[in-house]
Amino acid sequence: MEYSIFLCRKCGAICASREGAATFSCTSCGKRNSAEKSLSLARGIESKAIPSLIAKLKMDYAKKQLKKHQ
């Protein structure tokens, strides 16, 4: 089964949802998000790759934030 990775529209957390699902719930704040209205970060991801991809996206974001403050 393939998944998509989105940003939660309320808190900005990175969330995974089944490919083609109309909505997804944020694992951080619980908000129900519309997949169509949310920012998609990746599509067609196998379930076993989700944890490492989310970790990479978080690290990339943290590096960008560090560069901003240097």
N, CA, C and O atoms as a Maestro MAE file, in Angstrom:
{
 s_m_m2io_version
 :::
 2.0.0
}

f_m_ct {
 s_m_title
 :::
 protein
 m_atom[280] {
  # First column is atom index #
  i_m_mmod_type
  r_m_x_coord
  r_m_y_coord
  r_m_z_coord
  i_m_residue_number
  s_m_chain_name
  s_m_pdb_residue_name
  s_m_pdb_atom_name
  i_m_atomic_number
  :::
  1 25 0.844 -1.171 0.000 1 A "MET " " N  " 7
  2 3 0.000 0.000 0.000 1 A "MET " " CA " 6
  3 2 0.899 1.249 0.000 1 A "MET " " C  " 6
  4 15 1.931 1.284 0.670 1 A "MET " " O  " 8
  5 25 0.495 2.246 -0.748 2 A "GLU " " N  " 7
  6 3 1.269 3.483 -0.838 2 A "GLU " " CA " 6
  7 2 0.608 4.595 -0.031 2 A "GLU " " C  " 6
  8 15 -0.605 4.606 0.180 2 A "GLU " " O  " 8
  9 25 1.448 5.529 0.413 3 A "TYR " " N  " 7
  10 3 1.011 6.629 1.260 3 A "TYR " " CA " 6
  11 2 1.483 7.965 0.698 3 A "TYR " " C  " 6
  12 15 2.390 8.030 -0.132 3 A "TYR " " O  " 8
  13 25 0.840 9.025 1.174 4 A "SER " " N  " 7
  14 3 1.255 10.394 0.870 4 A "SER " " CA " 6
  15 2 1.658 11.050 2.180 4 A "SER " " C  " 6
  16 15 1.166 10.679 3.245 4 A "SER " " O  " 8
  17 25 2.551 12.024 2.099 5 A "ILE " " N  " 7
  18 3 3.007 12.775 3.263 5 A "ILE " " CA " 6
  19 2 2.507 14.212 3.115 5 A "ILE " " C  " 6
  20 15 2.714 14.845 2.079 5 A "ILE " " O  " 8
  21 25 1.849 14.719 4.157 6 A "PHE " " N  " 7
  22 3 1.272 16.065 4.147 6 A "PHE " " CA " 6
  23 2 1.704 16.846 5.372 6 A "PHE " " C  " 6
  24 15 2.215 16.281 6.339 6 A "PHE " " O  " 8
  25 25 1.490 18.173 5.316 7 A "LEU " " N  " 7
  26 3 1.624 19.023 6.493 7 A "LEU " " CA " 6
  27 2 0.236 19.292 7.047 7 A "LEU " " C  " 6
  28 15 -0.699 19.573 6.298 7 A "LEU " " O  " 8
  29 25 0.110 19.204 8.373 8 A "CYS " " N  " 7
  30 3 -1.148 19.543 9.030 8 A "CYS " " CA " 6
  31 2 -1.385 21.036 8.875 8 A "CYS " " C  " 6
  32 15 -0.469 21.837 9.066 8 A "CYS " " O  " 8
  33 25 -2.595 21.407 8.534 9 A "ARG " " N  " 7
  34 3 -2.925 22.816 8.323 9 A "ARG " " CA " 6
  35 2 -3.046 23.585 9.633 9 A "ARG " " C  " 6
  36 15 -2.976 24.814 9.629 9 A "ARG " " O  " 8
  37 25 -3.226 22.888 10.753 10 A "LYS " " N  " 7
  38 3 -3.371 23.576 12.041 10 A "LYS " " CA " 6
  39 2 -2.025 23.757 12.746 10 A "LYS " " C  " 6
  40 15 -1.678 24.866 13.154 10 A "LYS " " O  " 8
  41 25 -1.267 22.659 12.889 11 A "CYS " " N  " 7
  42 3 -0.043 22.738 13.693 11 A "CYS " " CA " 6
  43 2 1.250 22.594 12.881 11 A "CYS " " C  " 6
  44 15 2.337 22.836 13.405 11 A "CYS " " O  " 8
  45 25 1.138 22.204 11.613 12 A "GLY " " N  " 7
  46 3 2.328 22.076 10.769 12 A "GLY " " CA " 6
  47 2 3.072 20.770 10.907 12 A "GLY " " C  " 6
  48 15 4.155 20.618 10.343 12 A "GLY " " O  " 8
  49 25 2.518 19.820 11.646 13 A "ALA " " N  " 7
  50 3 3.173 18.519 11.808 13 A "ALA " " CA " 6
  51 2 3.164 17.758 10.481 13 A "ALA " " C  " 6
  52 15 2.294 17.966 9.636 13 A "ALA " " O  " 8
  53 25 4.137 16.886 10.319 14 A "ILE " " N  " 7
  54 3 4.223 16.045 9.129 14 A "ILE " " CA " 6
  55 2 3.405 14.787 9.384 14 A "ILE " " C  " 6
  56 15 3.614 14.089 10.376 14 A "ILE " " O  " 8
  57 25 2.472 14.503 8.481 15 A "CYS " " N  " 7
  58 3 1.542 13.384 8.653 15 A "CYS " " CA " 6
  59 2 1.528 12.496 7.414 15 A "CYS " " C  " 6
  60 15 1.772 12.960 6.300 15 A "CYS " " O  " 8
  61 25 1.238 11.211 7.625 16 A "ALA " " N  " 7
  62 3 1.102 10.258 6.520 16 A "ALA " " CA " 6
  63 2 -0.361 9.864 6.379 16 A "ALA " " C  " 6
  64 15 -1.095 9.771 7.362 16 A "ALA " " O  " 8
  65 25 -0.766 9.638 5.138 17 A "SER " " N  " 7
  66 3 -2.132 9.229 4.835 17 A "SER " " CA " 6
  67 2 -2.107 8.257 3.666 17 A "SER " " C  " 6
  68 15 -1.234 8.339 2.802 17 A "SER " " O  " 8
  69 25 -3.056 7.345 3.639 18 A "ARG " " N  " 7
  70 3 -3.130 6.431 2.503 18 A "ARG " " CA " 6
  71 2 -3.280 7.201 1.207 18 A "ARG " " C  " 6
  72 15 -4.012 8.188 1.140 18 A "ARG " " O  " 8
  73 25 -2.592 6.750 0.192 19 A "GLU " " N  " 7
  74 3 -2.670 7.375 -1.133 19 A "GLU " " CA " 6
  75 2 -4.128 7.377 -1.593 19 A "GLU " " C  " 6
  76 15 -4.793 6.341 -1.562 19 A "GLU " " O  " 8
  77 25 -4.619 8.530 -2.017 20 A "GLY " " N  " 7
  78 3 -5.978 8.657 -2.520 20 A "GLY " " CA " 6
  79 2 -7.026 8.972 -1.482 20 A "GLY " " C  " 6
  80 15 -8.181 9.203 -1.839 20 A "GLY " " O  " 8
  81 25 -6.668 8.993 -0.187 21 A "ALA " " N  " 7
  82 3 -7.630 9.325 0.859 21 A "ALA " " CA " 6
  83 2 -8.018 10.793 0.752 21 A "ALA " " C  " 6
  84 15 -7.179 11.637 0.437 21 A "ALA " " O  " 8
  85 25 -9.276 11.101 1.009 22 A "ALA " " N  " 7
  86 3 -9.756 12.479 0.921 22 A "ALA " " CA " 6
  87 2 -9.344 13.304 2.132 22 A "ALA " " C  " 6
  88 15 -9.144 14.514 2.021 22 A "ALA " " O  " 8
  89 25 -9.213 12.651 3.297 23 A "THR " " N  " 7
  90 3 -8.851 13.359 4.527 23 A "THR " " CA " 6
  91 2 -7.820 12.548 5.306 23 A "THR " " C  " 6
  92 15 -7.608 11.364 5.049 23 A "THR " " O  " 8
  93 25 -7.190 13.216 6.261 24 A "PHE " " N  " 7
  94 3 -6.292 12.544 7.190 24 A "PHE " " CA " 6
  95 2 -6.345 13.264 8.521 24 A "PHE " " C  " 6
  96 15 -6.634 14.460 8.578 24 A "PHE " " O  " 8
  97 25 -6.067 12.535 9.596 25 A "SER " " N  " 7
  98 3 -6.027 13.123 10.931 25 A "SER " " CA " 6
  99 2 -4.580 13.341 11.333 25 A "SER " " C  " 6
  100 15 -3.725 12.482 11.115 25 A "SER " " O  " 8
  101 25 -4.318 14.493 11.920 26 A "CYS " " N  " 7
  102 3 -2.976 14.817 12.388 26 A "CYS " " CA " 6
  103 2 -2.661 13.980 13.624 26 A "CYS " " C  " 6
  104 15 -3.481 13.877 14.537 26 A "CYS " " O  " 8
  105 25 -1.483 13.389 13.648 27 A "THR " " N  " 7
  106 3 -1.071 12.583 14.792 27 A "THR " " CA " 6
  107 2 -0.620 13.448 15.965 27 A "THR " " C  " 6
  108 15 -0.493 12.947 17.082 27 A "THR " " O  " 8
  109 25 -0.376 14.735 15.731 28 A "SER " " N  " 7
  110 3 0.052 15.629 16.805 28 A "SER " " CA " 6
  111 2 -1.114 16.339 17.482 28 A "SER " " C  " 6
  112 15 -1.234 16.313 18.707 28 A "SER " " O  " 8
  113 25 -1.978 16.976 16.682 29 A "CYS " " N  " 7
  114 3 -3.053 17.783 17.269 29 A "CYS " " CA " 6
  115 2 -4.445 17.191 17.093 29 A "CYS " " C  " 6
  116 15 -5.399 17.660 17.713 29 A "CYS " " O  " 8
  117 25 -4.572 16.162 16.250 30 A "GLY " " N  " 7
  118 3 -5.858 15.507 16.059 30 A "GLY " " CA " 6
  119 2 -6.774 16.137 15.025 30 A "GLY " " C  " 6
  120 15 -7.855 15.608 14.766 30 A "GLY " " O  " 8
  121 25 -6.373 17.256 14.426 31 A "LYS " " N  " 7
  122 3 -7.229 17.929 13.447 31 A "LYS " " CA " 6
  123 2 -7.452 17.043 12.227 31 A "LYS " " C  " 6
  124 15 -6.538 16.372 11.749 31 A "LYS " " O  " 8
  125 25 -8.685 17.058 11.737 32 A "ARG " " N  " 7
  126 3 -9.027 16.355 10.499 32 A "ARG " " CA " 6
  127 2 -8.722 17.324 9.359 32 A "ARG " " C  " 6
  128 15 -9.275 18.423 9.321 32 A "ARG " " O  " 8
  129 25 -7.852 16.931 8.432 33 A "ASN " " N  " 7
  130 3 -7.403 17.770 7.326 33 A "ASN " " CA " 6
  131 2 -7.924 17.240 5.994 33 A "ASN " " C  " 6
  132 15 -8.077 16.031 5.820 33 A "ASN " " O  " 8
  133 25 -8.190 18.126 5.074 34 A "SER " " N  " 7
  134 3 -8.522 17.756 3.711 34 A "SER " " CA " 6
  135 2 -7.206 17.557 2.955 34 A "SER " " C  " 6
  136 15 -6.365 18.455 2.925 34 A "SER " " O  " 8
  137 25 -7.031 16.398 2.354 35 A "ALA " " N  " 7
  138 3 -5.801 16.132 1.601 35 A "ALA " " CA " 6
  139 2 -5.666 17.105 0.431 35 A "ALA " " C  " 6
  140 15 -4.559 17.525 0.094 35 A "ALA " " O  " 8
  141 25 -6.775 17.455 -0.176 36 A "GLU " " N  " 7
  142 3 -6.761 18.354 -1.332 36 A "GLU " " CA " 6
  143 2 -6.279 19.751 -0.973 36 A "GLU " " C  " 6
  144 15 -5.636 20.411 -1.790 36 A "GLU " " O  " 8
  145 25 -6.580 20.211 0.241 37 A "LYS " " N  " 7
  146 3 -6.223 21.566 0.663 37 A "LYS " " CA " 6
  147 2 -4.897 21.631 1.407 37 A "LYS " " C  " 6
  148 15 -4.413 22.724 1.700 37 A "LYS " " O  " 8
  149 25 -4.302 20.490 1.718 38 A "SER " " N  " 7
  150 3 -3.062 20.452 2.493 38 A "SER " " CA " 6
  151 2 -1.848 20.387 1.574 38 A "SER " " C  " 6
  152 15 -1.927 19.914 0.440 38 A "SER " " O  " 8
  153 25 -0.732 20.870 2.087 39 A "LEU " " N  " 7
  154 3 0.515 20.826 1.334 39 A "LEU " " CA " 6
  155 2 1.044 19.393 1.294 39 A "LEU " " C  " 6
  156 15 1.301 18.787 2.335 39 A "LEU " " O  " 8
  157 25 1.200 18.868 0.101 40 A "SER " " N  " 7
  158 3 1.718 17.517 -0.088 40 A "SER " " CA " 6
  159 2 3.240 17.578 -0.208 40 A "SER " " C  " 6
  160 15 3.775 18.317 -1.034 40 A "SER " " O  " 8
  161 25 3.929 16.799 0.619 41 A "LEU " " N  " 7
  162 3 5.394 16.765 0.596 41 A "LEU " " CA " 6
  163 2 5.927 15.594 -0.219 41 A "LEU " " C  " 6
  164 15 7.022 15.672 -0.777 41 A "LEU " " O  " 8
  165 25 5.156 14.507 -0.289 42 A "ALA " " N  " 7
  166 3 5.586 13.322 -1.040 42 A "ALA " " CA " 6
  167 2 4.371 12.443 -1.327 42 A "ALA " " C  " 6
  168 15 3.393 12.438 -0.580 42 A "ALA " " O  " 8
  169 25 4.459 11.707 -2.418 43 A "ARG " " N  " 7
  170 3 3.379 10.778 -2.807 43 A "ARG " " CA " 6
  171 2 3.986 9.447 -3.233 43 A "ARG " " C  " 6
  172 15 5.143 9.372 -3.644 43 A "ARG " " O  " 8
  173 25 3.171 8.398 -3.122 44 A "GLY " " N  " 7
  174 3 3.605 7.079 -3.565 44 A "GLY " " CA " 6
  175 2 4.670 6.456 -2.692 44 A "GLY " " C  " 6
  176 15 5.552 5.763 -3.199 44 A "GLY " " O  " 8
  177 25 4.608 6.684 -1.394 45 A "ILE " " N  " 7
  178 3 5.617 6.189 -0.455 45 A "ILE " " CA " 6
  179 2 5.163 4.846 0.124 45 A "ILE " " C  " 6
  180 15 4.020 4.716 0.561 45 A "ILE " " O  " 8
  181 25 6.036 3.866 0.130 46 A "GLU " " N  " 7
  182 3 5.738 2.574 0.753 46 A "GLU " " CA " 6
  183 2 5.712 2.745 2.272 46 A "GLU " " C  " 6
  184 15 6.445 3.572 2.816 46 A "GLU " " O  " 8
  185 25 4.881 1.977 2.949 47 A "SER " " N  " 7
  186 3 4.695 2.136 4.393 47 A "SER " " CA " 6
  187 2 6.003 2.003 5.178 47 A "SER " " C  " 6
  188 15 6.210 2.726 6.153 47 A "SER " " O  " 8
  189 25 6.880 1.095 4.770 48 A "LYS " " N  " 7
  190 3 8.123 0.898 5.518 48 A "LYS " " CA " 6
  191 2 9.081 2.092 5.400 48 A "LYS " " C  " 6
  192 15 9.985 2.236 6.222 48 A "LYS " " O  " 8
  193 25 8.891 2.942 4.392 49 A "ALA " " N  " 7
  194 3 9.767 4.097 4.187 49 A "ALA " " CA " 6
  195 2 9.278 5.353 4.918 49 A "ALA " " C  " 6
  196 15 10.004 6.345 4.985 49 A "ALA " " O  " 8
  197 25 8.070 5.322 5.459 50 A "ILE " " N  " 7
  198 3 7.494 6.521 6.069 50 A "ILE " " CA " 6
  199 2 8.319 7.050 7.243 50 A "ILE " " C  " 6
  200 15 8.644 8.237 7.248 50 A "ILE " " O  " 8
  201 25 8.673 6.233 8.239 51 A "PRO " " N  " 7
  202 3 9.429 6.781 9.383 51 A "PRO " " CA " 6
  203 2 10.734 7.470 8.991 51 A "PRO " " C  " 6
  204 15 11.045 8.545 9.505 51 A "PRO " " O  " 8
  205 25 11.495 6.864 8.090 52 A "SER " " N  " 7
  206 3 12.772 7.472 7.706 52 A "SER " " CA " 6
  207 2 12.555 8.738 6.875 52 A "SER " " C  " 6
  208 15 13.326 9.689 7.000 52 A "SER " " O  " 8
  209 25 11.532 8.767 6.039 53 A "LEU " " N  " 7
  210 3 11.254 9.966 5.249 53 A "LEU " " CA " 6
  211 2 10.811 11.114 6.148 53 A "LEU " " C  " 6
  212 15 11.255 12.247 5.964 53 A "LEU " " O  " 8
  213 25 9.944 10.837 7.114 54 A "ILE " " N  " 7
  214 3 9.503 11.888 8.041 54 A "ILE " " CA " 6
  215 2 10.694 12.416 8.837 54 A "ILE " " C  " 6
  216 15 10.818 13.626 9.029 54 A "ILE " " O  " 8
  217 25 11.561 11.536 9.296 55 A "ALA " " N  " 7
  218 3 12.758 11.968 10.030 55 A "ALA " " CA " 6
  219 2 13.645 12.847 9.155 55 A "ALA " " C  " 6
  220 15 14.172 13.855 9.627 55 A "ALA " " O  " 8
  221 25 13.816 12.481 7.891 56 A "LYS " " N  " 7
  222 3 14.633 13.280 6.970 56 A "LYS " " CA " 6
  223 2 14.012 14.653 6.747 56 A "LYS " " C  " 6
  224 15 14.721 15.659 6.752 56 A "LYS " " O  " 8
  225 25 12.699 14.705 6.552 57 A "LEU " " N  " 7
  226 3 12.024 15.991 6.345 57 A "LEU " " CA " 6
  227 2 12.180 16.896 7.563 57 A "LEU " " C  " 6
  228 15 12.386 18.101 7.420 57 A "LEU " " O  " 8
  229 25 12.082 16.319 8.756 58 A "LYS " " N  " 7
  230 3 12.254 17.104 9.983 58 A "LYS " " CA " 6
  231 2 13.682 17.626 10.108 58 A "LYS " " C  " 6
  232 15 13.896 18.772 10.503 58 A "LYS " " O  " 8
  233 25 14.655 16.788 9.773 59 A "MET " " N  " 7
  234 3 16.058 17.216 9.831 59 A "MET " " CA " 6
  235 2 16.350 18.318 8.823 59 A "MET " " C  " 6
  236 15 17.044 19.284 9.142 59 A "MET " " O  " 8
  237 25 15.827 18.181 7.614 60 A "ASP " " N  " 7
  238 3 16.021 19.218 6.594 60 A "ASP " " CA " 6
  239 2 15.438 20.543 7.054 60 A "ASP " " C  " 6
  240 15 16.051 21.592 6.856 60 A "ASP " " O  " 8
  241 25 14.256 20.507 7.669 61 A "TYR " " N  " 7
  242 3 13.619 21.722 8.172 61 A "TYR " " CA " 6
  243 2 14.469 22.341 9.288 61 A "TYR " " C  " 6
  244 15 14.665 23.556 9.324 61 A "TYR " " O  " 8
  245 25 14.967 21.502 10.191 62 A "ALA " " N  " 7
  246 3 15.784 22.004 11.299 62 A "ALA " " CA " 6
  247 2 17.066 22.652 10.774 62 A "ALA " " C  " 6
  248 15 17.491 23.683 11.295 62 A "ALA " " O  " 8
  249 25 17.680 22.066 9.761 63 A "LYS " " N  " 7
  250 3 18.899 22.645 9.182 63 A "LYS " " CA " 6
  251 2 18.617 24.004 8.565 63 A "LYS " " C  " 6
  252 15 19.422 24.925 8.702 63 A "LYS " " O  " 8
  253 25 17.482 24.141 7.887 64 A "LYS " " N  " 7
  254 3 17.107 25.430 7.296 64 A "LYS " " CA " 6
  255 2 16.906 26.484 8.372 64 A "LYS " " C  " 6
  256 15 17.302 27.637 8.201 64 A "LYS " " O  " 8
  257 25 16.290 26.089 9.480 65 A "GLN " " N  " 7
  258 3 16.064 27.022 10.570 65 A "GLN " " CA " 6
  259 2 17.381 27.467 11.196 65 A "GLN " " C  " 6
  260 15 17.536 28.636 11.550 65 A "GLN " " O  " 8
  261 25 18.323 26.548 11.332 66 A "LEU " " N  " 7
  262 3 19.635 26.897 11.888 66 A "LEU " " CA " 6
  263 2 20.366 27.896 10.986 66 A "LEU " " C  " 6
  264 15 20.967 28.854 11.472 66 A "LEU " " O  " 8
  265 25 20.312 27.669 9.675 67 A "LYS " " N  " 7
  266 3 20.979 28.583 8.747 67 A "LYS " " CA " 6
  267 2 20.371 29.980 8.809 67 A "LYS " " C  " 6
  268 15 21.084 30.970 8.644 67 A "LYS " " O  " 8
  269 25 19.071 30.073 9.043 68 A "LYS " " N  " 7
  270 3 18.413 31.368 9.142 68 A "LYS " " CA " 6
  271 2 18.940 32.178 10.323 68 A "LYS " " C  " 6
  272 15 19.037 33.403 10.249 68 A "LYS " " O  " 8
  273 25 19.281 31.486 11.418 69 A "HIS " " N  " 7
  274 3 19.663 32.160 12.653 69 A "HIS " " CA " 6
  275 2 21.163 32.317 12.835 69 A "HIS " " C  " 6
  276 15 21.624 32.756 13.888 69 A "HIS " " O  " 8
  277 25 21.920 31.961 11.814 70 A "GLN " " N  " 7
  278 3 23.376 32.115 11.950 70 A "GLN " " CA " 6
  279 2 23.835 33.421 11.352 70 A "GLN " " C  " 6
  280 15 25.028 33.725 11.373 70 A "GLN " " O  " 8
  :::
 }
 m_bond[279] {
  # First column is bond index #
  i_m_from
  i_m_to
  i_m_order
  :::
  1 1 2 1
  2 2 3 1
  3 3 4 2
  4 3 5 1
  5 5 6 1
  6 6 7 1
  7 7 8 2
  8 7 9 1
  9 9 10 1
  10 10 11 1
  11 11 12 2
  12 11 13 1
  13 13 14 1
  14 14 15 1
  15 15 16 2
  16 15 17 1
  17 17 18 1
  18 18 19 1
  19 19 20 2
  20 19 21 1
  21 21 22 1
  22 22 23 1
  23 23 24 2
  24 23 25 1
  25 25 26 1
  26 26 27 1
  27 27 28 2
  28 27 29 1
  29 29 30 1
  30 30 31 1
  31 31 32 2
  32 31 33 1
  33 33 34 1
  34 34 35 1
  35 35 36 2
  36 35 37 1
  37 37 38 1
  38 38 39 1
  39 39 40 2
  40 39 41 1
  41 41 42 1
  42 42 43 1
  43 43 44 2
  44 43 45 1
  45 45 46 1
  46 46 47 1
  47 47 48 2
  48 47 49 1
  49 49 50 1
  50 50 51 1
  51 51 52 2
  52 51 53 1
  53 53 54 1
  54 54 55 1
  55 55 56 2
  56 55 57 1
  57 57 58 1
  58 58 59 1
  59 59 60 2
  60 59 61 1
  61 61 62 1
  62 62 63 1
  63 63 64 2
  64 63 65 1
  65 65 66 1
  66 66 67 1
  67 67 68 2
  68 67 69 1
  69 69 70 1
  70 70 71 1
  71 71 72 2
  72 71 73 1
  73 73 74 1
  74 74 75 1
  75 75 76 2
  76 75 77 1
  77 77 78 1
  78 78 79 1
  79 79 80 2
  80 79 81 1
  81 81 82 1
  82 82 83 1
  83 83 84 2
  84 83 85 1
  85 85 86 1
  86 86 87 1
  87 87 88 2
  88 87 89 1
  89 89 90 1
  90 90 91 1
  91 91 92 2
  92 91 93 1
  93 93 94 1
  94 94 95 1
  95 95 96 2
  96 95 97 1
  97 97 98 1
  98 98 99 1
  99 99 100 2
  100 99 101 1
  101 101 102 1
  102 102 103 1
  103 103 104 2
  104 103 105 1
  105 105 106 1
  106 106 107 1
  107 107 108 2
  108 107 109 1
  109 109 110 1
  110 110 111 1
  111 111 112 2
  112 111 113 1
  113 113 114 1
  114 114 115 1
  115 115 116 2
  116 115 117 1
  117 117 118 1
  118 118 119 1
  119 119 120 2
  120 119 121 1
  121 121 122 1
  122 122 123 1
  123 123 124 2
  124 123 125 1
  125 125 126 1
  126 126 127 1
  127 127 128 2
  128 127 129 1
  129 129 130 1
  130 130 131 1
  131 131 132 2
  132 131 133 1
  133 133 134 1
  134 134 135 1
  135 135 136 2
  136 135 137 1
  137 137 138 1
  138 138 139 1
  139 139 140 2
  140 139 141 1
  141 141 142 1
  142 142 143 1
  143 143 144 2
  144 143 145 1
  145 145 146 1
  146 146 147 1
  147 147 148 2
  148 147 149 1
  149 149 150 1
  150 150 151 1
  151 151 152 2
  152 151 153 1
  153 153 154 1
  154 154 155 1
  155 155 156 2
  156 155 157 1
  157 157 158 1
  158 158 159 1
  159 159 160 2
  160 159 161 1
  161 161 162 1
  162 162 163 1
  163 163 164 2
  164 163 165 1
  165 165 166 1
  166 166 167 1
  167 167 168 2
  168 167 169 1
  169 169 170 1
  170 170 171 1
  171 171 172 2
  172 171 173 1
  173 173 174 1
  174 174 175 1
  175 175 176 2
  176 175 177 1
  177 177 178 1
  178 178 179 1
  179 179 180 2
  180 179 181 1
  181 181 182 1
  182 182 183 1
  183 183 184 2
  184 183 185 1
  185 185 186 1
  186 186 187 1
  187 187 188 2
  188 187 189 1
  189 189 190 1
  190 190 191 1
  191 191 192 2
  192 191 193 1
  193 193 194 1
  194 194 195 1
  195 195 196 2
  196 195 197 1
  197 197 198 1
  198 198 199 1
  199 199 200 2
  200 199 201 1
  201 201 202 1
  202 202 203 1
  203 203 204 2
  204 203 205 1
  205 205 206 1
  206 206 207 1
  207 207 208 2
  208 207 209 1
  209 209 210 1
  210 210 211 1
  211 211 212 2
  212 211 213 1
  213 213 214 1
  214 214 215 1
  215 215 216 2
  216 215 217 1
  217 217 218 1
  218 218 219 1
  219 219 220 2
  220 219 221 1
  221 221 222 1
  222 222 223 1
  223 223 224 2
  224 223 225 1
  225 225 226 1
  226 226 227 1
  227 227 228 2
  228 227 229 1
  229 229 230 1
  230 230 231 1
  231 231 232 2
  232 231 233 1
  233 233 234 1
  234 234 235 1
  235 235 236 2
  236 235 237 1
  237 237 238 1
  238 238 239 1
  239 239 240 2
  240 239 241 1
  241 241 242 1
  242 242 243 1
  243 243 244 2
  244 243 245 1
  245 245 246 1
  246 246 247 1
  247 247 248 2
  248 247 249 1
  249 249 250 1
  250 250 251 1
  251 251 252 2
  252 251 253 1
  253 253 254 1
  254 254 255 1
  255 255 256 2
  256 255 257 1
  257 257 258 1
  258 258 259 1
  259 259 260 2
  260 259 261 1
  261 261 262 1
  262 262 263 1
  263 263 264 2
  264 263 265 1
  265 265 266 1
  266 266 267 1
  267 267 268 2
  268 267 269 1
  269 269 270 1
  270 270 271 1
  271 271 272 2
  272 271 273 1
  273 273 274 1
  274 274 275 1
  275 275 276 2
  276 275 277 1
  277 277 278 1
  278 278 279 1
  279 279 280 2
  :::
 }
}
